[in-house]
Amino acid sequence: MGRKSRCRREQLRLGNQLMSGIATIAPCTVTAAARYVAENHRHLPRVQGGLFAVQVEIDRRCVGVGIFGNPPRVWQGTGRGVITRVATPGTENACSMIYGALCRAAKAIGYSEAWTYTLPEESGVSLRAAGFIDMGMTAGGEWSRPSRTRRSAVRPEQKRRWIRILSKHSVLANKKIPIEVECEFERIYQHALGIAA
């Protein structure tokens, strides 16, 4: 065995040791991410598609996924998108990495805002670490309306709403957003647009 091959093997061995146990972002299909969510998400295992997804790997093993989903119909074409699911088995920093990677990808393809929602009992530490701002509580409730019936919501209670501004083209980009927002979504946007005093 030659000296070069021994050196190369040693470099590979040392490189693998250095990379062992380090979490990295990797591409992932929406289908594979949805399958992971179905197996690992704590309270919402079913997800309705998505636009793109990422995963966190440690030693080439998936330890978490995130899905950037289709925005509500009224948001389409506005530059706003929603992170619909993030699922990990509790791997340290994985959620923050996923939120950050999804936001960078969304910004790269032209989104100006990323929104997501958490349950009131969830702390939001990963979201704050990824640059999200707490926008207060939603009203909660069911999806069905008199004009259109829908399947019952799995978790109809109030949710905490979060936003990350991705570009200067966001309606809220140059507005001072209070730390504790006590009003609902439409009022926030009316204020940001200068419609309401």
Secondary structure as the mmCIF struct_conf table of DSSP 4:
data_model
#
loop_
_struct_conf.conf_type_id
_struct_conf.id
_struct_conf.beg_label_comp_id
_struct_conf.beg_label_asym_id
_struct_conf.beg_label_seq_id
_struct_conf.end_label_comp_id
_struct_conf.end_label_asym_id
_struct_conf.end_label_seq_id
HELX_RH_AL_P HELX_RH_AL_P1 ARG A 3 MET A 19
TURN_TY1_P TURN_TY1_P1 SER A 20 GLY A 21
STRN STRN1 ALA A 23 CYS A 28
HELX_RH_AL_P HELX_RH_AL_P2 VAL A 30 ASN A 40
BEND BEND1 ARG A 42 HIS A 43
BEND BEND2 LEU A 51 LEU A 51
STRN STRN2 PHE A 52 ILE A 58
TURN_TY1_P TURN_TY1_P2 ASP A 59 ARG A 60
STRN STRN3 ARG A 61 GLY A 69
HELX_LH_PP_P HELX_LH_PP_P1 ASN A 70 PRO A 72
HELX_RH_3T_P HELX_RH_3T_P1 ARG A 73 TRP A 75
TURN_TY1_P TURN_TY1_P3 GLN A 76 GLY A 79
STRN STRN4 ARG A 80 ALA A 87
BEND BEND3 PRO A 89 GLY A 90
TURN_TY1_P TURN_TY1_P4 GLU A 92 ASN A 93
HELX_RH_AL_P HELX_RH_AL_P3 ALA A 94 ALA A 108
TURN_TY1_P TURN_TY1_P5 ILE A 109 GLY A 110
BEND BEND4 SER A 112 SER A 112
STRN STRN5 GLU A 113 THR A 118
TURN_TY1_P TURN_TY1_P6 PRO A 120 GLU A 121
BEND BEND5 GLU A 122 GLU A 122
HELX_RH_AL_P HELX_RH_AL_P4 VAL A 125 ALA A 129
TURN_TY1_P TURN_TY1_P7 ALA A 130 GLY A 131
STRN STRN6 ILE A 133 MET A 137
BEND BEND6 TRP A 143 TRP A 143
STRN STRN7 ARG A 145 ARG A 145
TURN_TY1_P TURN_TY1_P8 PRO A 146 SER A 147
STRN STRN8 ARG A 148 ARG A 148
HELX_LH_PP_P HELX_LH_PP_P2 ARG A 151 ALA A 153
BEND BEND7 VAL A 154 ARG A 155
BEND BEND8 GLU A 157 GLU A 157
STRN STRN9 ARG A 160 ILE A 165
BEND BEND9 SER A 167 SER A 167
TURN_TY1_P TURN_TY1_P9 LYS A 168 HIS A 169
BEND BEND10 SER A 170 SER A 170
TURN_TY1_P TURN_TY1_P10 VAL A 171 ASN A 174
BEND BEND11 LYS A 175 LYS A 175
HELX_LH_PP_P HELX_LH_PP_P3 LYS A 176 PRO A 178
BEND BEND12 ILE A 179 GLU A 180
BEND BEND13 CYS A 183 CYS A 183
HELX_RH_AL_P HELX_RH_AL_P5 PHE A 185 LEU A 193
TURN_TY1_P TURN_TY1_P11 GLY A 194 GLY A 194
BEND BEND14 ILE A 195 ILE A 195
#
